[in-house]
Amino acid sequence: MDTFALIVTVAVALFFTYTNGFHDSANAIATSVSTRALTPRAALAMAAVMNLAGAFLGSGVAKTVSKGLIDTPTGRSGMGILFAALAGAIVWNLVTWYFGLPSSSSHALFGGLVGAALAGGIAVHWSGVIEKVIIPMFVSPVVGLVLGYLVMVAILWFFRRSNPHKAKRGFRIAQTVSAAAMALGHGLQDAQKTMGVVVLALVIHDPGKGFGIPIWVKLVCAAMMSLGTYAGGWRIMRTLGRRIIDLDPPQGFAAETTSAAILYGTSYIFEAPISTTHVITSSIMGVGATRRVKAVRWGVAKNIVAGWFITMPAAALVAAACFGVVKLVFG
């Protein structure tokens, strides 16, 4: 029974990774597709490959997820907590995908872990949640907004005497590089989060294993995220690529470059699991504000930000309810 529970939990974790892939594929390629720098299928294929590569570039974020947020659960109840956490995150991902809202898969997972842990009587490391989740949740969008604005101002100044049509053609080519960098950062951040959950499941099943990440875990998590990415999240892609602001190639390049830099910095320097969704959305807002503040559709932006704030508590409530069902059915 314990082995069966492990298999089911790992399978659900991989399905979460798949939903993360198609939910967040827009993060990496929406700007490139909207500016016609890449065709949708070429962009998705590139993002899938770069997500796969990014998953192997680090492990700090995975360690934060596996042992930095909640006490390690034990036994059958512990596996039920992990299952419920994943179920809560998956449900929220599907709801926000259906409505085309670019919410954070990462914060859905963190909310699910916290909600299931509280429902199951497991201690939550609130200092870790605040330091590694809450603070980055507020700081990273501000950094994305400001840095995106400054990068775009620098581009406008540097190319102020260039022929606009030639400059746009050049940036359309450059976007293939910036989109690839963004996809690599997405794999570096988000694939590791699921690796951390799978490692936690393995430790619950066999506490003697320790928190190292087996190579097969890296492979399957990376592969599932790549498959989900290639499936594409067209609803969310439209929101990011068109509804916030109509992007041109220089703006798309600036937003992607800004986001990629933030993802690499937080992964390697702080080992903090930040939201790729928050970063790219705020970067697009910052870049768009250089045209004029009113060019950004702030009503759409307001709805997106509202979704950010309700993601963790909503996923936590769903996860807590799922744990109640698991407890009722399996005791």
C-alpha positions as CSV (number, residue, x, y, z in Angstrom):
1,M,0.0,0.0,0.0
2,D,2.8,2.4,0.9
3,T,4.5,1.7,-2.5
4,F,1.2,2.2,-4.3
5,A,0.7,5.5,-2.5
6,L,4.2,6.6,-3.5
7,I,3.5,5.7,-7.2
8,V,0.2,7.6,-7.2
9,T,1.8,10.7,-5.5
10,V,4.7,10.8,-7.9
11,A,2.3,10.4,-10.8
12,V,0.2,13.3,-9.6
13,A,3.4,15.4,-9.1
14,L,4.3,14.7,-12.7
15,F,0.8,15.7,-13.9
16,F,1.2,18.9,-11.9
17,T,4.5,19.5,-13.8
18,Y,2.6,18.9,-17.1
19,T,0.0,21.5,-16.1
20,N,2.8,23.8,-15.1
21,G,4.3,23.4,-18.5
22,F,1.2,24.2,-20.5
23,H,0.0,26.8,-18.0
24,D,3.3,28.7,-18.0
25,S,4.6,28.1,-21.5
26,A,3.2,31.5,-22.3
27,N,5.7,33.0,-19.9
28,A,8.6,32.2,-22.2
29,I,7.1,32.7,-25.7
30,A,4.0,34.9,-25.6
31,T,6.0,38.0,-26.4
32,S,7.9,36.4,-29.2
33,V,4.7,35.0,-30.8
34,S,2.8,38.3,-30.4
35,T,5.6,40.2,-32.2
36,R,5.9,37.4,-34.8
37,A,9.5,36.8,-34.0
38,L,8.6,33.1,-33.9
39,T,5.7,31.0,-35.1
40,P,3.7,29.5,-32.3
41,R,4.8,25.9,-33.0
42,A,8.5,26.8,-33.4
43,A,8.3,28.9,-30.2
44,L,6.7,26.0,-28.3
45,A,9.3,23.5,-29.6
46,M,12.2,25.8,-28.6
47,A,10.7,26.4,-25.2
48,A,10.2,22.7,-24.6
49,V,13.9,22.0,-25.4
50,M,15.1,24.9,-23.3
51,N,12.9,23.9,-20.4
52,L,14.4,20.4,-20.5
53,A,17.9,21.8,-20.5
54,G,17.2,24.3,-17.7
55,A,16.0,21.6,-15.4
56,F,19.5,20.2,-15.1
57,L,21.3,23.5,-14.3
58,G,20.8,23.6,-10.6
59,S,19.1,22.2,-7.5
60,G,18.9,25.0,-4.9
61,V,15.3,25.7,-5.6
62,A,14.4,22.0,-5.3
63,K,16.0,21.8,-1.8
64,T,14.1,24.9,-0.7
65,V,10.8,23.2,-1.7
66,S,11.6,19.8,-0.3
67,K,12.7,20.8,3.2
68,G,12.4,24.6,3.6
69,L,8.6,25.1,3.8
70,I,7.0,22.4,5.9
71,D,8.1,19.7,8.3
72,T,8.8,16.4,6.5
73,P,5.5,14.4,6.8
74,T,5.7,10.7,7.7
75,G,3.8,7.6,6.9
76,R,0.6,7.2,5.0
77,S,-0.8,10.4,6.4
78,G,2.3,12.2,5.1
79,M,1.8,10.9,1.6
80,G,-1.9,12.0,1.8
81,I,-0.7,15.5,2.7
82,L,1.6,15.6,-0.3
83,F,-1.1,14.2,-2.6
84,A,-3.6,16.8,-1.3
85,A,-1.1,19.6,-1.8
86,L,-0.6,18.6,-5.4
87,A,-4.3,18.2,-6.0
88,G,-4.9,21.7,-4.7
89,A,-2.2,23.2,-7.0
90,I,-3.5,21.2,-10.1
91,V,-7.1,22.4,-9.5
92,W,-6.1,26.0,-9.3
93,N,-3.9,25.7,-12.4
94,L,-6.8,24.3,-14.4
95,V,-9.2,27.0,-13.1
96,T,-6.9,29.9,-14.0
97,W,-5.9,28.3,-17.3
98,Y,-9.6,28.0,-18.2
99,F,-10.2,31.7,-17.6
100,G,-6.9,32.7,-19.3
101,L,-5.5,34.2,-16.1
102,P,-1.7,34.0,-15.8
103,S,-1.5,33.1,-12.2
104,S,1.5,31.4,-10.6
105,S,1.8,27.6,-10.7
106,S,4.6,28.0,-8.1
107,H,2.4,29.8,-5.6
108,A,-0.4,27.3,-6.3
109,L,2.0,24.6,-5.2
110,F,3.3,26.5,-2.2
111,G,-0.3,27.3,-1.1
112,G,-1.2,23.6,-1.6
113,L,1.7,22.5,0.6
114,V,0.8,25.0,3.4
115,G,-2.9,24.2,3.3
116,A,-2.4,20.4,3.3
117,A,0.2,20.6,6.0
118,L,-2.1,22.7,8.3
119,A,-5.0,20.3,7.6
120,G,-2.8,17.3,8.4
121,G,-1.3,18.8,11.6
122,I,2.2,19.2,10.1
123,A,4.2,22.2,11.2
124,V,4.7,24.9,8.6
125,H,8.1,26.7,8.6
126,W,6.6,30.2,8.5
127,S,10.0,31.9,8.5
128,G,10.9,29.9,5.4
129,V,7.5,30.7,3.8
130,I,7.9,34.4,4.4
131,E,11.6,34.5,3.4
132,K,11.5,32.2,0.4
133,V,8.0,32.7,-0.9
134,I,6.1,35.8,0.4
135,I,9.0,38.3,0.2
136,P,10.0,37.2,-3.3
137,M,6.3,37.3,-4.3
138,F,6.2,41.0,-3.6
139,V,9.8,42.0,-4.5
140,S,10.2,40.2,-7.8
141,P,7.3,41.9,-9.6
142,V,8.6,45.3,-8.4
143,V,12.1,44.5,-9.7
144,G,10.6,43.2,-13.0
145,L,8.6,46.4,-13.4
146,V,11.4,48.8,-12.6
147,L,14.1,46.8,-14.4
148,G,11.9,46.3,-17.5
149,Y,11.3,50.0,-17.6
150,L,15.0,50.8,-17.3
151,V,16.1,48.2,-19.9
152,M,13.6,49.6,-22.4
153,V,14.7,53.2,-21.8
154,A,18.3,52.1,-22.4
155,I,17.3,50.4,-25.7
156,L,15.3,53.5,-26.8
157,W,18.3,55.7,-26.1
158,F,20.9,53.5,-27.6
159,F,18.9,53.0,-30.9
160,R,17.4,56.5,-31.0
161,R,19.1,57.3,-34.3
162,S,18.6,53.9,-35.9
163,N,16.2,53.2,-38.7
164,P,13.0,52.0,-37.0
165,H,12.2,49.2,-39.5
166,K,15.8,47.9,-39.5
167,A,15.9,48.0,-35.7
168,K,12.6,46.1,-35.4
169,R,13.9,43.4,-37.8
170,G,17.1,43.1,-35.7
171,F,15.1,42.8,-32.5
172,R,12.8,40.2,-34.0
173,I,15.9,38.0,-34.6
174,A,17.3,38.9,-31.1
175,Q,14.0,37.7,-29.6
176,T,14.8,34.1,-30.5
177,V,17.7,34.4,-28.1
178,S,15.9,36.2,-25.4
179,A,12.9,33.8,-25.6
180,A,15.3,30.9,-25.3
181,A,16.9,32.4,-22.3
182,M,13.5,32.9,-20.7
183,A,12.5,29.3,-21.4
184,L,15.8,28.1,-19.9
185,G,15.1,30.1,-16.7
186,H,11.6,28.7,-16.6
187,G,13.0,25.2,-16.6
188,L,15.6,26.1,-14.0
189,Q,13.0,27.5,-11.7
190,D,9.8,25.5,-12.2
191,A,11.0,22.0,-13.0
192,Q,13.0,22.1,-9.8
193,K,9.9,22.8,-7.7
194,T,8.4,19.5,-8.8
195,M,11.7,17.8,-8.2
196,G,11.5,19.0,-4.6
197,V,8.0,17.5,-4.2
198,V,9.1,14.1,-5.7
199,V,12.1,14.0,-3.4
200,L,9.8,14.8,-0.5
201,A,7.6,11.9,-1.5
202,L,10.7,9.5,-1.7
203,V,11.8,10.6,1.8
204,I,8.3,10.0,3.2
205,H,8.4,6.5,1.7
206,D,12.0,5.8,2.9
207,P,13.4,8.3,5.4
208,G,16.9,6.9,4.9
209,K,17.1,8.1,1.4
210,G,18.0,11.7,2.2
211,F,17.2,14.8,0.2
212,G,19.5,14.3,-2.8
213,I,17.9,14.4,-6.2
214,P,18.2,11.2,-8.2
215,I,18.9,11.6,-11.9
216,W,15.7,9.8,-12.9
217,V,13.7,12.4,-10.9
218,K,15.4,15.2,-12.9
219,L,14.8,13.4,-16.2
220,V,11.1,12.6,-15.7
221,C,10.2,16.1,-14.2
222,A,12.1,17.8,-17.0
223,A,10.4,15.6,-19.7
224,M,6.9,16.2,-18.3
225,M,7.4,19.9,-18.2
226,S,8.7,19.9,-21.7
227,L,5.6,17.9,-22.9
228,G,3.3,20.3,-21.1
229,T,5.1,23.3,-22.6
230,Y,4.8,21.8,-26.1
231,A,1.1,21.3,-25.6
232,G,0.9,25.1,-25.2
233,G,-1.3,27.4,-23.1
234,W,-3.0,29.5,-25.8
235,R,-5.5,31.2,-23.5
236,I,-2.9,32.6,-21.2
237,M,-0.6,33.4,-24.2
238,R,-3.2,35.7,-25.6
239,T,-3.4,37.5,-22.2
240,L,0.3,38.0,-21.9
241,G,1.0,38.7,-25.6
242,R,-1.9,41.0,-26.5
243,R,-4.2,42.0,-23.7
244,I,-1.7,43.8,-21.4
245,I,-0.1,45.8,-24.2
246,D,0.5,45.4,-27.9
247,L,4.2,44.6,-27.9
248,D,6.7,45.3,-30.7
249,P,10.0,43.4,-31.1
250,P,12.2,45.8,-29.0
251,Q,9.7,45.7,-26.2
252,G,9.4,41.9,-26.3
253,F,13.2,41.6,-26.3
254,A,13.4,43.9,-23.2
255,A,10.7,42.1,-21.3
256,E,12.2,38.6,-22.0
257,T,15.8,39.7,-21.2
258,T,14.7,41.3,-17.9
259,S,12.8,38.3,-16.8
260,A,15.5,35.8,-17.7
261,A,18.1,37.9,-15.7
262,I,15.8,37.9,-12.6
263,L,15.2,34.1,-12.9
264,Y,18.9,33.3,-13.1
265,G,19.8,35.6,-10.2
266,T,17.1,34.3,-7.8
267,S,17.9,30.7,-8.7
268,Y,21.7,30.8,-8.2
269,I,22.2,33.7,-5.7
270,F,19.2,33.3,-3.4
271,E,17.9,29.8,-4.2
272,A,14.5,31.3,-4.0
273,P,11.5,29.8,-5.9
274,I,10.0,32.8,-7.6
275,S,7.1,32.9,-10.0
276,T,8.0,33.1,-13.7
277,T,4.5,34.4,-14.3
278,H,4.9,37.4,-11.9
279,V,8.3,38.3,-13.4
280,I,7.3,38.3,-17.1
281,T,4.0,40.0,-16.5
282,S,5.5,42.8,-14.4
283,S,8.4,43.1,-16.9
284,I,5.9,43.6,-19.8
285,M,4.1,46.3,-17.7
286,G,7.4,48.1,-17.1
287,V,8.4,47.9,-20.7
288,G,5.0,49.1,-21.9
289,A,5.0,52.1,-19.5
290,T,8.0,53.6,-21.5
291,R,5.6,54.2,-24.4
292,R,3.2,56.0,-22.1
293,V,1.7,55.0,-18.9
294,K,-1.8,54.7,-20.4
295,A,-0.5,52.3,-23.1
296,V,-0.6,49.6,-20.5
297,R,-4.1,48.2,-20.0
298,W,-4.1,48.6,-16.2
299,G,-7.6,47.1,-15.9
300,V,-6.3,43.8,-17.2
301,A,-3.1,44.2,-15.1
302,K,-5.3,44.8,-12.0
303,N,-7.2,41.5,-12.6
304,I,-3.9,39.6,-13.0
305,V,-2.4,41.0,-9.8
306,A,-5.6,40.2,-8.0
307,G,-5.2,36.6,-9.2
308,W,-1.6,36.6,-7.8
309,F,-2.9,37.5,-4.3
310,I,-5.7,34.9,-4.2
311,T,-3.6,32.0,-5.6
312,M,-1.9,30.8,-2.4
313,P,-5.0,31.0,-0.1
314,A,-7.3,29.5,-2.8
315,A,-4.9,26.6,-3.5
316,A,-4.4,26.1,0.3
317,L,-8.2,25.8,0.8
318,V,-8.6,23.3,-2.1
319,A,-5.6,21.3,-0.7
320,A,-7.1,21.3,2.8
321,A,-10.4,20.1,1.4
322,C,-8.6,17.4,-0.6
323,F,-6.8,16.2,2.5
324,G,-10.2,15.9,4.3
325,V,-11.5,13.7,1.5
326,V,-8.3,11.6,1.5
327,K,-8.6,11.2,5.3
328,L,-12.2,10.2,5.1
329,V,-11.7,7.6,2.3
330,F,-8.4,6.0,3.5
331,G,-8.5,6.8,7.2
